Amino acid sequence: MSTQAYPSRVQLPTDEELVLKVIPMPADCNANGDIFGGWVMAQVDLAGAVLPARYTKGRMATVAVNEFIFKQPVRVGDILSFFSKVSRIGRTSVTVKVEVYAERFQAQGEYIKVTEASVTYVAIDNNGQPREIPKD
């Protein structure tokens, strides 16, 4: 058995919050039949914004993708689960770790990690300028 064909099955994280579940569709594919990396990145950006919104209490913007690792391809019909955890809260920004797990269409209930990322969001005012994160 090749590890590429049968990657390691993993347990879902218990110290992170499930923030998004989504199923990629054929329109999200590249010419090889795998899901576009950019599509996955967009979903990670959405999932990553959930926890910082609780702290910024207003407008925010993505300011940095500190790390982005594609571990396995994502396929049409995979059930993707996005887990997030705050890794740093600064004066104006919040950094989160996002991990993406796939349940393959034919192997539901078995998970593999397909992507992990670290993304930073900054609280902004109505003029798009950084503002302090409320202390309350």
N, CA, C and O atoms as a GROMACS GRO file, in nm:
protein
  544
    1MET      N    1   0.083  -0.119   0.000
    1MET     CA    2   0.000   0.000   0.000
    1MET      C    3   0.087   0.125   0.000
    1MET      O    4   0.176   0.139   0.084
    2SER      N    5   0.062   0.212  -0.091
    2SER     CA    6   0.133   0.340  -0.096
    2SER      C    7   0.070   0.437   0.003
    2SER      O    8  -0.052   0.443   0.016
    3THR      N    9   0.154   0.513   0.073
    3THR     CA   10   0.099   0.611   0.166
    3THR      C   11   0.030   0.724   0.092
    3THR      O   12  -0.056   0.792   0.148
    4GLN      N   13   0.067   0.746  -0.035
    4GLN     CA   14   0.002   0.851  -0.113
    4GLN      C   15  -0.143   0.812  -0.143
    4GLN      O   16  -0.232   0.897  -0.135
    5ALA      N   17  -0.166   0.685  -0.178
    5ALA     CA   18  -0.301   0.642  -0.208
    5ALA      C   19  -0.385   0.629  -0.082
    5ALA      O   20  -0.506   0.653  -0.085
    6TYR      N   21  -0.322   0.593   0.029
    6TYR     CA   22  -0.391   0.575   0.156
    6TYR      C   23  -0.319   0.652   0.265
    6TYR      O   24  -0.248   0.593   0.346
    7PRO      N   25  -0.336   0.786   0.269
    7PRO     CA   26  -0.268   0.865   0.372
    7PRO      C   27  -0.315   0.828   0.511
    7PRO      O   28  -0.421   0.767   0.529
    8SER      N   29  -0.236   0.864   0.609
    8SER     CA   30  -0.267   0.831   0.748
    8SER      C   31  -0.401   0.888   0.791
    8SER      O   32  -0.430   1.006   0.769
    9ARG      N   33  -0.480   0.802   0.854
    9ARG     CA   34  -0.606   0.847   0.912
    9ARG      C   35  -0.573   0.913   1.045
    9ARG      O   36  -0.482   0.870   1.117
   10VAL      N   37  -0.646   1.019   1.079
   10VAL     CA   38  -0.618   1.093   1.202
   10VAL      C   39  -0.747   1.115   1.279
   10VAL      O   40  -0.857   1.098   1.227
   11GLN      N   41  -0.730   1.152   1.405
   11GLN     CA   42  -0.843   1.193   1.488
   11GLN      C   43  -0.861   1.344   1.471
   11GLN      O   44  -0.764   1.417   1.452
   12LEU      N   45  -0.984   1.388   1.477
   12LEU     CA   46  -1.010   1.532   1.469
   12LEU      C   47  -0.962   1.599   1.597
   12LEU      O   48  -0.966   1.538   1.704
   13PRO      N   49  -0.917   1.725   1.587
   13PRO     CA   50  -0.868   1.795   1.706
   13PRO      C   51  -0.978   1.818   1.810
   13PRO      O   52  -1.093   1.845   1.775
   14THR      N   53  -0.940   1.808   1.935
   14THR     CA   54  -1.036   1.834   2.044
   14THR      C   55  -1.009   1.968   2.110
   14THR      O   56  -1.091   2.015   2.190
   15ASP      N   57  -0.895   2.031   2.079
   15ASP     CA   58  -0.861   2.160   2.139
   15ASP      C   59  -0.882   2.276   2.042
   15ASP      O   60  -0.833   2.387   2.066
   16GLU      N   61  -0.953   2.252   1.932
   16GLU     CA   62  -0.984   2.355   1.834
   16GLU      C   63  -1.134   2.352   1.808
   16GLU      O   64  -1.202   2.254   1.836
   17GLU      N   65  -1.185   2.463   1.754
   17GLU     CA   66  -1.329   2.474   1.730
   17GLU      C   67  -1.361   2.447   1.584
   17GLU      O   68  -1.294   2.498   1.494
   18LEU      N   69  -1.464   2.365   1.560
   18LEU     CA   70  -1.514   2.344   1.425
   18LEU      C   71  -1.584   2.473   1.382
   18LEU      O   72  -1.684   2.512   1.442
   19VAL      N   73  -1.532   2.539   1.278
   19VAL     CA   74  -1.587   2.668   1.238
   19VAL      C   75  -1.654   2.666   1.101
   19VAL      O   76  -1.724   2.761   1.065
   20LEU      N   77  -1.632   2.558   1.022
   20LEU     CA   78  -1.690   2.553   0.888
   20LEU      C   79  -1.687   2.409   0.838
   20LEU      O   80  -1.592   2.335   0.864
   21LYS      N   81  -1.792   2.371   0.767
   21LYS     CA   82  -1.795   2.244   0.693
   21LYS      C   83  -1.844   2.276   0.553
   21LYS      O   84  -1.939   2.353   0.536
   22VAL      N   85  -1.779   2.218   0.452
   22VAL     CA   86  -1.816   2.248   0.314
   22VAL      C   87  -1.780   2.128   0.225
   22VAL      O   88  -1.689   2.051   0.257
   23ILE      N   89  -1.851   2.115   0.114
   23ILE     CA   90  -1.823   2.009   0.017
   23ILE      C   91  -1.787   2.075  -0.116
   23ILE      O   92  -1.870   2.144  -0.175
   24PRO      N   93  -1.664   2.055  -0.164
   24PRO     CA   94  -1.626   2.113  -0.294
   24PRO      C   95  -1.700   2.043  -0.408
   24PRO      O   96  -1.728   1.923  -0.402
   25MET      N   97  -1.730   2.119  -0.511
   25MET     CA   98  -1.808   2.071  -0.625
   25MET      C   99  -1.723   2.073  -0.753
   25MET      O  100  -1.614   2.130  -0.753
   26PRO      N  101  -1.772   2.011  -0.862
   26PRO     CA  102  -1.693   2.005  -0.986
   26PRO      C  103  -1.648   2.141  -1.039
   26PRO      O  104  -1.541   2.149  -1.099
   27ALA      N  105  -1.725   2.246  -1.018
   27ALA     CA  106  -1.685   2.379  -1.066
   27ALA      C  107  -1.560   2.432  -0.996
   27ALA      O  108  -1.499   2.529  -1.042
   28ASP      N  109  -1.522   2.369  -0.884
   28ASP     CA  110  -1.407   2.413  -0.805
   28ASP      C  111  -1.279   2.339  -0.844
   28ASP      O  112  -1.176   2.353  -0.777
   29CYS      N  113  -1.284   2.259  -0.952
   29CYS     CA  114  -1.171   2.174  -0.993
   29CYS      C  115  -1.075   2.241  -1.090
   29CYS      O  116  -1.111   2.330  -1.167
   30ASN      N  117  -0.950   2.193  -1.084
   30ASN     CA  118  -0.852   2.229  -1.185
   30ASN      C  119  -0.855   2.123  -1.296
   30ASN      O  120  -0.938   2.032  -1.292
   31ALA      N  121  -0.765   2.134  -1.395
   31ALA     CA  122  -0.764   2.042  -1.509
   31ALA      C  123  -0.729   1.898  -1.470
   31ALA      O  124  -0.758   1.805  -1.545
   32ASN      N  125  -0.668   1.880  -1.352
   32ASN     CA  126  -0.633   1.745  -1.307
   32ASN      C  127  -0.747   1.677  -1.231
   32ASN      O  128  -0.736   1.560  -1.196
   33GLY      N  129  -0.854   1.750  -1.206
   33GLY     CA  130  -0.966   1.693  -1.133
   33GLY      C  131  -0.956   1.713  -0.983
   33GLY      O  132  -1.042   1.668  -0.908
   34ASP      N  133  -0.850   1.782  -0.938
   34ASP     CA  134  -0.837   1.815  -0.797
   34ASP      C  135  -0.895   1.955  -0.775
   34ASP      O  136  -0.910   2.033  -0.870
   35ILE      N  137  -0.928   1.985  -0.650
   35ILE     CA  138  -0.984   2.116  -0.619
   35ILE      C  139  -0.873   2.221  -0.626
   35ILE      O  140  -0.762   2.197  -0.578
   36PHE      N  141  -0.903   2.336  -0.684
   36PHE     CA  142  -0.807   2.447  -0.692
   36PHE      C  143  -0.755   2.484  -0.554
   36PHE      O  144  -0.832   2.495  -0.459
   37GLY      N  145  -0.625   2.502  -0.543
   37GLY     CA  146  -0.566   2.547  -0.417
   37GLY      C  147  -0.622   2.682  -0.375
   37GLY      O  148  -0.641   2.706  -0.256
   38GLY      N  149  -0.649   2.769  -0.472
   38GLY     CA  150  -0.706   2.900  -0.441
   38GLY      C  151  -0.845   2.890  -0.380
   38GLY      O  152  -0.881   2.972  -0.295
   39TRP      N  153  -0.922   2.791  -0.421
   39TRP     CA  154  -1.053   2.770  -0.362
   39TRP      C  155  -1.038   2.730  -0.216
   39TRP      O  156  -1.110   2.780  -0.129
   40VAL      N  157  -0.944   2.639  -0.190
   40VAL     CA  158  -0.919   2.597  -0.052
   40VAL      C  159  -0.872   2.717   0.031
   40VAL      O  160  -0.916   2.734   0.145
   41MET      N  161  -0.785   2.800  -0.025
   41MET     CA  162  -0.736   2.917   0.046
   41MET      C  163  -0.850   3.012   0.081
   41MET      O  164  -0.853   3.068   0.191
   42ALA      N  165  -0.944   3.031  -0.009
   42ALA     CA  166  -1.058   3.119   0.018
   42ALA      C  167  -1.142   3.064   0.133
   42ALA      O  168  -1.188   3.140   0.218
   43GLN      N  169  -1.161   2.933   0.136
   43GLN     CA  170  -1.239   2.872   0.244
   43GLN      C  171  -1.166   2.885   0.378
   43GLN      O  172  -1.228   2.909   0.481
   44VAL      N  173  -1.033   2.869   0.374
   44VAL     CA  174  -0.953   2.886   0.496
   44VAL      C  175  -0.964   3.030   0.547
   44VAL      O  176  -0.973   3.052   0.667
   45ASP      N  177  -0.965   3.126   0.457
   45ASP     CA  178  -0.979   3.266   0.497
   45ASP      C  179  -1.114   3.290   0.565
   45ASP      O  180  -1.120   3.359   0.666
   46LEU      N  181  -1.220   3.233   0.511
   46LEU     CA  182  -1.352   3.245   0.573
   46LEU      C  183  -1.354   3.178   0.710
   46LEU      O  184  -1.400   3.236   0.808
   47ALA      N  185  -1.304   3.055   0.716
   47ALA     CA  186  -1.303   2.981   0.843
   47ALA      C  187  -1.215   3.051   0.946
   47ALA      O  188  -1.250   3.058   1.064
   48GLY      N  189  -1.102   3.102   0.901
   48GLY     CA  190  -1.009   3.168   0.992
   48GLY      C  191  -1.065   3.294   1.053
   48GLY      O  192  -1.023   3.334   1.162
   49ALA      N  193  -1.158   3.358   0.986
   49ALA     CA  194  -1.215   3.485   1.034
   49ALA      C  195  -1.318   3.467   1.145
   49ALA      O  196  -1.353   3.565   1.212
   50VAL      N  197  -1.368   3.347   1.166
   50VAL     CA  198  -1.475   3.325   1.264
   50VAL      C  199  -1.432   3.362   1.405
   50VAL      O  200  -1.501   3.441   1.471
   51LEU      N  201  -1.322   3.309   1.453
   51LEU     CA  202  -1.280   3.336   1.592
   51LEU      C  203  -1.232   3.480   1.611
   51LEU      O  204  -1.270   3.540   1.711
   52PRO      N  205  -1.153   3.538   1.522
   52PRO     CA  206  -1.112   3.678   1.542
   52PRO      C  207  -1.230   3.774   1.550
   52PRO      O  208  -1.222   3.876   1.619
   53ALA      N  209  -1.339   3.745   1.481
   53ALA     CA  210  -1.456   3.833   1.484
   53ALA      C  211  -1.510   3.849   1.626
   53ALA      O  212  -1.569   3.952   1.659
   54ARG      N  213  -1.491   3.748   1.708
   54ARG     CA  214  -1.537   3.755   1.848
   54ARG      C  215  -1.455   3.857   1.928
   54ARG      O  216  -1.504   3.912   2.027
   55TYR      N  217  -1.334   3.881   1.885
   55TYR     CA  218  -1.245   3.974   1.956
   55TYR      C  219  -1.250   4.114   1.896
   55TYR      O  220  -1.249   4.212   1.970
   56THR      N  221  -1.254   4.123   1.763
   56THR     CA  222  -1.248   4.255   1.699
   56THR      C  223  -1.378   4.332   1.714
   56THR      O  224  -1.376   4.455   1.717
   57LYS      N  225  -1.490   4.262   1.723
   57LYS     CA  226  -1.622   4.325   1.741
   57LYS      C  227  -1.645   4.438   1.640
   57LYS      O  228  -1.686   4.548   1.676
   58GLY      N  229  -1.619   4.408   1.516
   58GLY     CA  230  -1.637   4.506   1.410
   58GLY      C  231  -1.560   4.464   1.286
   58GLY      O  232  -1.522   4.348   1.272
   59ARG      N  233  -1.537   4.559   1.199
   59ARG     CA  234  -1.467   4.531   1.074
   59ARG      C  235  -1.328   4.477   1.101
   59ARG      O  236  -1.261   4.515   1.198
   60MET      N  237  -1.285   4.388   1.012
   60MET     CA  238  -1.149   4.336   1.016
   60MET      C  239  -1.110   4.297   0.875
   60MET      O  240  -1.194   4.281   0.786
   61ALA      N  241  -0.981   4.280   0.856
   61ALA     CA  242  -0.929   4.242   0.725
   61ALA      C  243  -0.816   4.141   0.743
   61ALA      O  244  -0.745   4.142   0.843
   62THR      N  245  -0.802   4.055   0.645
   62THR     CA  246  -0.689   3.961   0.643
   62THR      C  247  -0.565   4.042   0.608
   62THR      O  248  -0.563   4.111   0.507
   63VAL      N  249  -0.461   4.033   0.691
   63VAL     CA  250  -0.339   4.108   0.661
   63VAL      C  251  -0.219   4.019   0.631
   63VAL      O  252  -0.122   4.065   0.571
   64ALA      N  253  -0.225   3.892   0.672
   64ALA     CA  254  -0.111   3.805   0.645
   64ALA      C  255  -0.154   3.660   0.644
   64ALA      O  256  -0.234   3.614   0.725
   65VAL      N  257  -0.097   3.589   0.549
   65VAL     CA  258  -0.101   3.443   0.551
   65VAL      C  259   0.042   3.404   0.589
   65VAL      O  260   0.133   3.405   0.507
   66ASN      N  261   0.057   3.370   0.716
   66ASN     CA  262   0.190   3.343   0.770
   66ASN      C  263   0.246   3.209   0.725
   66ASN      O  264   0.367   3.192   0.712
   67GLU      N  265   0.155   3.115   0.703
   67GLU     CA  266   0.194   2.980   0.661
   67GLU      C  267   0.074   2.916   0.595
   67GLU      O  268  -0.039   2.936   0.638
   68PHE      N  269   0.099   2.839   0.491
   68PHE     CA  270  -0.007   2.765   0.424
   68PHE      C  271   0.053   2.639   0.367
   68PHE      O  272   0.139   2.645   0.279
   69ILE      N  273   0.009   2.524   0.416
   69ILE     CA  274   0.066   2.397   0.371
   69ILE      C  275  -0.045   2.308   0.318
   69ILE      O  276  -0.141   2.278   0.388
   70PHE      N  277  -0.030   2.266   0.192
   70PHE     CA  278  -0.121   2.168   0.134
   70PHE      C  279  -0.058   2.032   0.155
   70PHE      O  280   0.048   2.003   0.100
   71LYS      N  281  -0.122   1.947   0.235
   71LYS     CA  282  -0.067   1.816   0.269
   71LYS      C  283  -0.116   1.705   0.176
   71LYS      O  284  -0.042   1.613   0.143
   72GLN      N  285  -0.241   1.716   0.134
   72GLN     CA  286  -0.303   1.616   0.046
   72GLN      C  287  -0.397   1.688  -0.050
   72GLN      O  288  -0.447   1.796  -0.017
   73PRO      N  289  -0.422   1.631  -0.168
   73PRO     CA  290  -0.519   1.695  -0.257
   73PRO      C  291  -0.660   1.686  -0.199
   73PRO      O  292  -0.694   1.594  -0.124
   74VAL      N  293  -0.740   1.784  -0.236
   74VAL     CA  294  -0.882   1.785  -0.201
   74VAL      C  295  -0.957   1.745  -0.327
   74VAL      O  296  -0.925   1.791  -0.436
   75ARG      N  297  -1.058   1.660  -0.311
   75ARG     CA  298  -1.131   1.606  -0.426
   75ARG      C  299  -1.278   1.645  -0.421
   75ARG      O  300  -1.332   1.677  -0.315
   76VAL      N  301  -1.341   1.642  -0.537
   76VAL     CA  302  -1.484   1.666  -0.545
   76VAL      C  303  -1.556   1.567  -0.454
   76VAL      O  304  -1.526   1.447  -0.456
   77GLY      N  305  -1.650   1.617  -0.375
   77GLY     CA  306  -1.729   1.531  -0.288
   77GLY      C  307  -1.671   1.509  -0.150
   77GLY      O  308  -1.739   1.456  -0.063
   78ASP      N  309  -1.545   1.551  -0.127
   78ASP     CA  310  -1.489   1.542   0.008
   78ASP      C  311  -1.574   1.628   0.101
   78ASP      O  312  -1.622   1.734   0.062
   79ILE      N  313  -1.592   1.581   0.222
   79ILE     CA  314  -1.656   1.664   0.324
   79ILE      C  315  -1.542   1.727   0.403
   79ILE      O  316  -1.471   1.658   0.476
   80LEU      N  317  -1.524   1.858   0.390
   80LEU     CA  318  -1.414   1.927   0.455
   80LEU      C  319  -1.460   1.988   0.586
   80LEU      O  320  -1.563   2.054   0.592
   81SER      N  321  -1.382   1.964   0.691
   81SER     CA  322  -1.407   2.022   0.823
   81SER      C  323  -1.292   2.114   0.856
   81SER      O  324  -1.176   2.074   0.854
   82PHE      N  325  -1.324   2.240   0.887
   82PHE     CA  326  -1.224   2.342   0.918
   82PHE      C  327  -1.226   2.369   1.067
   82PHE      O  328  -1.328   2.410   1.123
   83PHE      N  329  -1.111   2.347   1.132
   83PHE     CA  330  -1.096   2.370   1.275
   83PHE      C  331  -1.003   2.488   1.295
   83PHE      O  332  -0.906   2.504   1.222
   84SER      N  333  -1.033   2.571   1.394
   84SER     CA  334  -0.953   2.691   1.417
   84SER      C  335  -0.924   2.708   1.566
   84SER      O  336  -1.000   2.663   1.652
   85LYS      N  337  -0.812   2.776   1.592
   85LYS     CA  338  -0.770   2.805   1.729
   85LYS      C  339  -0.690   2.936   1.727
   85LYS      O  340  -0.602   2.954   1.643
   86VAL      N  341  -0.722   3.026   1.818
   86VAL     CA  342  -0.648   3.153   1.828
   86VAL      C  343  -0.508   3.121   1.879
   86VAL      O  344  -0.492   3.055   1.981
   87SER      N  345  -0.408   3.170   1.809
   87SER     CA  346  -0.270   3.147   1.854
   87SER      C  347  -0.206   3.273   1.910
   87SER      O  348  -0.108   3.265   1.985
   88ARG      N  349  -0.260   3.391   1.876
   88ARG     CA  350  -0.203   3.516   1.928
   88ARG      C  351  -0.306   3.627   1.916
   88ARG      O  352  -0.375   3.640   1.815
   89ILE      N  353  -0.315   3.708   2.020
   89ILE     CA  354  -0.397   3.830   2.016
   89ILE      C  355  -0.304   3.947   2.045
   89ILE      O  356  -0.242   3.953   2.151
   90GLY      N  357  -0.295   4.038   1.950
   90GLY     CA  358  -0.211   4.156   1.967
   90GLY      C  359  -0.297   4.279   1.997
   90GLY      O  360  -0.414   4.266   2.033
   91ARG      N  361  -0.238   4.396   1.984
   91ARG     CA  362  -0.309   4.521   2.011
   91ARG      C  363  -0.418   4.546   1.906
   91ARG      O  364  -0.527   4.591   1.939
   92THR      N  365  -0.387   4.517   1.777
   92THR     CA  366  -0.483   4.540   1.669
   92THR      C  367  -0.512   4.413   1.588
   92THR      O  368  -0.598   4.416   1.500
   93SER      N  369  -0.442   4.304   1.615
   93SER     CA  370  -0.455   4.186   1.529
   93SER      C  371  -0.477   4.057   1.608
   93SER      O  372  -0.448   4.048   1.727
   94VAL      N  373  -0.530   3.960   1.537
   94VAL     CA  374  -0.553   3.826   1.591
   94VAL      C  375  -0.499   3.725   1.489
   94VAL      O  376  -0.532   3.733   1.370
   95THR      N  377  -0.416   3.632   1.535
   95THR     CA  378  -0.363   3.526   1.449
   95THR      C  379  -0.428   3.395   1.488
   95THR      O  380  -0.441   3.363   1.606
   96VAL      N  381  -0.468   3.320   1.387
   96VAL     CA  382  -0.532   3.191   1.411
   96VAL      C  383  -0.462   3.081   1.332
   96VAL      O  384  -0.405   3.104   1.226
   97LYS      N  385  -0.470   2.962   1.387
   97LYS     CA  386  -0.426   2.842   1.319
   97LYS      C  387  -0.553   2.776   1.264
   97LYS      O  388  -0.652   2.764   1.336
   98VAL      N  389  -0.550   2.735   1.139
   98VAL     CA  390  -0.664   2.666   1.078
   98VAL      C  391  -0.614   2.532   1.025
   98VAL      O  392  -0.513   2.525   0.954
   99GLU      N  393  -0.684   2.426   1.060
   99GLU     CA  394  -0.654   2.293   1.009
   99GLU      C  395  -0.776   2.240   0.935
   99GLU      O  396  -0.889   2.254   0.982
  100VAL      N  397  -0.751   2.179   0.818
  100VAL     CA  398  -0.860   2.129   0.735
  100VAL      C  399  -0.848   1.978   0.723
  100VAL      O  400  -0.743   1.924   0.687
  101TYR      N  401  -0.957   1.911   0.755
  101TYR     CA  402  -0.962   1.764   0.748
  101TYR      C  403  -1.066   1.723   0.645
  101TYR      O  404  -1.172   1.786   0.634
  102ALA      N  405  -1.036   1.618   0.569
  102ALA     CA  406  -1.129   1.568   0.469
  102ALA      C  407  -1.180   1.430   0.506
  102ALA      O  408  -1.105   1.344   0.553
  103GLU      N  409  -1.309   1.412   0.484
  103GLU     CA  410  -1.368   1.279   0.483
  103GLU      C  411  -1.388   1.250   0.334
  103GLU      O  412  -1.467   1.318   0.268
  104ARG      N  413  -1.317   1.152   0.283
  104ARG     CA  414  -1.333   1.119   0.142
  104ARG      C  415  -1.474   1.066   0.118
  104ARG      O  416  -1.533   1.003   0.206
  105PHE      N  417  -1.526   1.092   0.000
  105PHE     CA  418  -1.664   1.056  -0.031
  105PHE      C  419  -1.690   0.907  -0.005
  105PHE      O  420  -1.796   0.870   0.046
  106GLN      N  421  -1.593   0.820  -0.041
  106GLN     CA  422  -1.612   0.677  -0.022
  106GLN      C  423  -1.566   0.627   0.115
  106GLN      O  424  -1.581   0.508   0.144
  107ALA      N  425  -1.510   0.712   0.198
  107ALA     CA  426  -1.458   0.668   0.329
  107ALA      C  427  -1.503   0.763   0.439
  107ALA      O  428  -1.421   0.813   0.517
  108GLN      N  429  -1.634   0.789   0.446
  108GLN     CA  430  -1.683   0.881   0.547
  108GLN      C  431  -1.662   0.823   0.686
  108GLN      O  432  -1.672   0.702   0.708
  109GLY      N  433  -1.632   0.912   0.778
  109GLY     CA  434  -1.600   0.870   0.915
  109GLY      C  435  -1.451   0.853   0.936
  109GLY      O  436  -1.406   0.838   1.050
  110GLU      N  437  -1.372   0.854   0.828
  110GLU     CA  438  -1.226   0.849   0.836
  110GLU      C  439  -1.174   0.982   0.787
  110GLU      O  440  -1.212   1.030   0.680
  111TYR      N  441  -1.085   1.043   0.866
  111TYR     CA  442  -1.037   1.177   0.836
  111TYR      C  443  -0.890   1.178   0.802
  111TYR      O  444  -0.811   1.102   0.859
  112ILE      N  445  -0.852   1.266   0.708
  112ILE     CA  446  -0.712   1.294   0.681
  112ILE      C  447  -0.694   1.445   0.680
  112ILE      O  448  -0.782   1.519   0.636
  113LYS      N  449  -0.578   1.491   0.730
  113LYS     CA  450  -0.550   1.635   0.727
  113LYS      C  451  -0.504   1.669   0.586
  113LYS      O  452  -0.410   1.609   0.534
  114VAL      N  453  -0.572   1.767   0.524
  114VAL     CA  454  -0.537   1.806   0.389
  114VAL      C  455  -0.466   1.940   0.381
  114VAL      O  456  -0.390   1.965   0.287
  115THR      N  457  -0.490   2.028   0.478
  115THR     CA  458  -0.432   2.162   0.474
  115THR      C  459  -0.416   2.215   0.616
  115THR      O  460  -0.495   2.182   0.704
  116GLU      N  461  -0.313   2.297   0.637
  116GLU     CA  462  -0.302   2.373   0.762
  116GLU      C  463  -0.247   2.510   0.728
  116GLU      O  464  -0.170   2.527   0.634
  117ALA      N  465  -0.289   2.608   0.807
  117ALA     CA  466  -0.250   2.746   0.778
  117ALA      C  467  -0.246   2.828   0.906
  117ALA      O  468  -0.306   2.792   1.007
  118SER      N  469  -0.174   2.940   0.898
  118SER     CA  470  -0.173   3.042   1.003
  118SER      C  471  -0.206   3.174   0.934
  118SER      O  472  -0.137   3.216   0.841
  119VAL      N  473  -0.312   3.238   0.982
  119VAL     CA  474  -0.362   3.360   0.917
  119VAL      C  475  -0.381   3.469   1.022
  119VAL      O  476  -0.428   3.442   1.132
  120THR      N  477  -0.343   3.593   0.986
  120THR     CA  478  -0.358   3.706   1.077
  120THR      C  479  -0.460   3.805   1.021
  120THR      O  480  -0.458   3.840   0.904
  121TYR      N  481  -0.550   3.848   1.110
  121TYR     CA  482  -0.654   3.945   1.077
  121TYR      C  483  -0.632   4.068   1.163
  121TYR      O  484  -0.591   4.057   1.279
  122VAL      N  485  -0.658   4.188   1.106
  122VAL     CA  486  -0.643   4.311   1.181
  122VAL      C  487  -0.778   4.381   1.192
  122VAL      O  488  -0.854   4.388   1.095
  123ALA      N  489  -0.808   4.432   1.311
  123ALA     CA  490  -0.929   4.511   1.331
  123ALA      C  491  -0.910   4.644   1.259
  123ALA      O  492  -0.805   4.706   1.269
  124ILE      N  493  -1.014   4.687   1.185
  124ILE     CA  494  -1.004   4.814   1.112
  124ILE      C  495  -1.125   4.902   1.142
  124ILE      O  496  -1.232   4.854   1.178
  125ASP      N  497  -1.103   5.034   1.126
  125ASP     CA  498  -1.213   5.129   1.146
  125ASP      C  499  -1.286   5.151   1.013
  125ASP      O  500  -1.257   5.083   0.915
  126ASN      N  501  -1.379   5.245   1.012
  126ASN     CA  502  -1.458   5.271   0.891
  126ASN      C  503  -1.376   5.326   0.776
  126ASN      O  504  -1.422   5.325   0.662
  127ASN      N  505  -1.256   5.375   0.803
  127ASN     CA  506  -1.167   5.425   0.698
  127ASN      C  507  -1.065   5.320   0.656
  127ASN      O  508  -0.977   5.349   0.575
  128GLY      N  509  -1.078   5.199   0.709
  128GLY     CA  510  -0.985   5.092   0.672
  128GLY      C  511  -0.853   5.097   0.745
  128GLY      O  512  -0.758   5.028   0.707
  129GLN      N  513  -0.844   5.180   0.849
  129GLN     CA  514  -0.720   5.193   0.926
  129GLN      C  515  -0.723   5.099   1.047
  129GLN      O  516  -0.830   5.075   1.104
  130PRO      N  517  -0.607   5.046   1.088
  130PRO     CA  518  -0.605   4.958   1.206
  130PRO      C  519  -0.658   5.030   1.328
  130PRO      O  520  -0.636   5.149   1.347
  131ARG      N  521  -0.729   4.955   1.412
  131ARG     CA  522  -0.781   5.007   1.538
  131ARG      C  523  -0.754   4.904   1.647
  131ARG      O  524  -0.734   4.786   1.619
  132GLU      N  525  -0.755   4.950   1.770
  132GLU     CA  526  -0.730   4.859   1.882
  132GLU      C  527  -0.846   4.762   1.900
  132GLU      O  528  -0.962   4.796   1.877
  133ILE      N  529  -0.812   4.642   1.941
  133ILE     CA  530  -0.912   4.542   1.973
  133ILE      C  531  -0.970   4.578   2.110
  133ILE      O  532  -0.895   4.603   2.204
  134PRO      N  533  -1.104   4.580   2.121
  134PRO     CA  534  -1.165   4.613   2.250
  134PRO      C  535  -1.118   4.520   2.361
  134PRO      O  536  -1.098   4.401   2.339
  135LYS      N  537  -1.099   4.575   2.480
  135LYS     CA  538  -1.047   4.498   2.595
  135LYS      C  539  -1.156   4.416   2.666
  135LYS      O  540  -1.123   4.324   2.740
  136ASP      N  541  -1.284   4.448   2.644
  136ASP     CA  542  -1.390   4.378   2.719
  136ASP      C  543  -1.421   4.241   2.669
  136ASP      O  544  -1.508   4.173   2.723
   0.00000   0.00000   0.00000
